[in-house]
Amino acid sequence: MANPNKQKGTAWESAVRDHNNRELGLLGEDGKVRDPFFWGNARRPAQEGAKDVGDVHLVPFILECKDVKSPSVPGFLRQAEAEAVNAGFPFGVAVVKTRGAAVGRGKVHFTVSTWTRVRQTLGMDTDSMFKLYGFTATIRGLNTGRWYLSCDLDAFPALVEDVRSAYGPGVISAVR
């Protein structure tokens, strides 16, 4: 791969996939996925066709991974949500690398709409959601399309497990 930016992006996508699989207890002692056919693994899908389906699939989330110097989170979120639709997943989020920090310190960003749908799926009130997963809000101006909520990548696997539990196995297997 000759393009250094492409290399950075691929490395970040792989780091996000591996971090989630490790935190979800899906890796063996050798660092490899225990069951490569398990639907719950974080995966980097092959891009096929004209419509992008996201960088990492972690049912029921599509993760749009970004390793950039100057992040444009609202644009990344629009991209993530479009890719979730393309892939047939209910939730799209952007995962942005935090420069000079461990993978788990990366930020997982949600639109207000996606965050609210996840919160409602979990049956949680706003304060509980903020406290349990360490969310922060970014509110810029009056345009709610530029607002978003964020948590550390370290908190995200627990959220994924909780959403999976709330959905139940029948609904989740239909998303696969």
C-alpha positions as CSV (number, residue, x, y, z in Angstrom):
1,M,0.0,0.0,0.0
2,A,1.8,3.1,-1.2
3,N,-0.6,5.8,0.2
4,P,0.5,6.6,3.8
5,N,-2.9,8.1,4.7
6,K,-4.6,4.8,3.5
7,Q,-2.1,2.9,5.7
8,K,-3.0,5.0,8.7
9,G,-6.7,4.5,8.1
10,T,-6.4,0.7,7.7
11,A,-4.2,0.5,10.8
12,W,-6.8,2.4,12.8
13,E,-9.7,0.3,11.5
14,S,-7.8,-2.9,12.5
15,A,-7.0,-1.4,15.9
16,V,-10.6,-0.6,16.5
17,R,-11.7,-4.0,15.4
18,D,-9.1,-5.8,17.6
19,H,-9.9,-3.6,20.6
20,N,-13.6,-4.3,20.5
21,N,-13.0,-8.1,20.0
22,R,-10.6,-8.1,22.9
23,E,-12.9,-6.1,25.2
24,L,-15.8,-8.4,24.3
25,G,-13.8,-11.5,25.2
26,L,-13.8,-12.8,21.7
27,L,-10.0,-13.3,21.3
28,G,-8.0,-16.4,22.2
29,E,-4.7,-16.3,24.0
30,D,-3.0,-16.1,20.6
31,G,-4.8,-12.8,19.9
32,K,-6.9,-14.2,17.2
33,V,-10.7,-14.4,17.1
34,R,-11.8,-17.7,18.8
35,D,-14.7,-18.4,16.4
36,P,-14.3,-16.7,13.1
37,F,-17.9,-17.6,12.2
38,F,-19.5,-16.0,15.3
39,W,-21.9,-13.2,14.2
40,G,-20.9,-11.0,17.2
41,N,-17.3,-10.5,16.1
42,A,-16.1,-7.1,15.1
43,R,-15.2,-7.4,11.4
44,R,-13.7,-5.2,8.7
45,P,-16.0,-6.0,5.7
46,A,-14.7,-6.1,2.1
47,Q,-16.1,-3.2,0.2
48,E,-18.3,-4.3,-2.6
49,G,-20.3,-2.4,-5.1
50,A,-20.9,1.4,-5.3
51,K,-22.3,1.9,-1.8
52,D,-19.9,1.9,1.2
53,V,-21.0,-0.3,4.1
54,G,-18.7,1.1,6.8
55,D,-15.2,0.3,8.1
56,V,-16.1,-2.1,10.9
57,H,-19.3,-4.0,11.6
58,L,-20.1,-4.7,15.2
59,V,-23.7,-5.8,15.2
60,P,-25.9,-3.8,15.5
61,F,-23.4,-0.9,14.8
62,I,-21.5,0.3,11.8
63,L,-18.3,2.0,12.8
64,E,-16.8,4.7,10.5
65,C,-13.2,4.9,11.6
66,K,-11.2,8.0,11.2
67,D,-7.5,8.8,11.9
68,V,-7.2,12.4,10.9
69,K,-5.4,15.5,12.2
70,S,-8.5,17.7,12.0
71,P,-11.7,15.8,12.6
72,S,-15.0,16.9,11.1
73,V,-17.3,14.9,13.3
74,P,-20.7,16.0,11.9
75,G,-19.5,15.0,8.4
76,F,-18.2,11.6,9.7
77,L,-21.5,11.0,11.4
78,R,-23.5,11.7,8.2
79,Q,-21.2,9.2,6.4
80,A,-21.6,6.6,9.2
81,E,-25.4,6.8,9.2
82,A,-25.6,6.5,5.4
83,E,-23.3,3.5,5.5
84,A,-25.5,1.9,8.2
85,V,-28.4,2.2,5.9
86,N,-26.4,0.7,3.0
87,A,-25.4,-2.3,5.2
88,G,-28.9,-2.7,6.8
89,F,-27.8,-2.0,10.3
90,P,-29.8,0.2,12.7
91,F,-26.9,2.3,14.1
92,G,-24.0,4.2,12.5
93,V,-21.3,5.9,14.6
94,A,-17.9,7.5,14.0
95,V,-14.8,6.4,15.8
96,V,-12.1,9.0,15.8
97,K,-8.5,8.4,16.9
98,T,-7.2,10.5,19.7
99,R,-3.7,11.6,18.8
100,G,-0.9,10.2,21.0
101,A,-3.3,8.1,23.1
102,A,-4.0,4.4,23.5
103,V,-6.7,2.9,21.2
104,G,-9.3,2.8,24.0
105,R,-9.1,6.6,24.4
106,G,-10.4,7.0,20.8
107,K,-13.8,8.7,20.7
108,V,-17.1,7.1,19.6
109,H,-19.4,9.8,18.3
110,F,-23.2,9.5,18.0
111,T,-25.7,11.8,16.4
112,V,-28.3,13.0,18.8
113,S,-30.9,10.9,16.9
114,T,-28.8,7.7,17.0
115,W,-27.9,8.2,20.7
116,T,-31.6,8.7,21.5
117,R,-32.6,5.5,19.7
118,V,-29.8,3.6,21.5
119,R,-30.9,5.1,24.8
120,Q,-34.5,4.2,24.2
121,T,-33.5,0.6,23.1
122,L,-31.8,0.3,26.5
123,G,-34.8,1.8,28.3
124,M,-32.6,4.4,30.0
125,D,-33.1,7.9,31.0
126,T,-30.6,10.6,29.8
127,D,-28.7,10.9,33.1
128,S,-28.2,7.2,33.4
129,M,-26.9,6.9,29.9
130,F,-24.4,9.7,30.4
131,K,-23.1,8.2,33.7
132,L,-23.0,4.6,32.8
133,Y,-21.0,5.0,29.6
134,G,-19.3,8.3,30.3
135,F,-20.9,10.3,27.5
136,T,-20.2,13.9,26.9
137,A,-22.2,16.3,24.6
138,T,-20.8,18.7,22.0
139,I,-23.3,21.4,21.2
140,R,-22.3,24.0,18.6
141,G,-24.7,26.7,17.7
142,L,-28.4,26.3,17.0
143,N,-28.0,23.8,14.2
144,T,-28.7,20.5,15.9
145,G,-27.2,18.7,12.9
146,R,-23.8,19.7,14.3
147,W,-24.5,18.4,17.8
148,Y,-23.2,15.0,18.9
149,L,-22.6,12.8,21.9
150,S,-19.3,10.9,22.6
151,C,-17.9,8.2,24.8
152,D,-14.4,6.6,24.9
153,L,-13.8,3.5,22.8
154,D,-13.1,1.7,26.1
155,A,-16.8,2.2,27.2
156,F,-18.2,1.2,23.8
157,P,-18.0,-2.7,24.1
158,A,-20.2,-2.6,27.3
159,L,-22.7,-0.5,25.4
160,V,-22.7,-2.9,22.5
161,E,-23.3,-5.9,24.9
162,D,-26.1,-4.0,26.6
163,V,-27.8,-3.1,23.3
164,R,-27.5,-6.7,22.1
165,S,-29.1,-7.9,25.3
166,A,-31.9,-5.4,24.9
167,Y,-32.6,-6.5,21.3
168,G,-32.5,-10.2,22.1
169,P,-31.0,-12.9,19.9
170,G,-33.8,-13.1,17.4
171,V,-33.6,-9.5,16.4
172,I,-29.8,-9.4,16.4
173,S,-29.6,-12.5,14.2
174,A,-31.9,-10.8,11.7
175,V,-29.5,-7.8,11.4
176,R,-26.6,-10.1,10.5
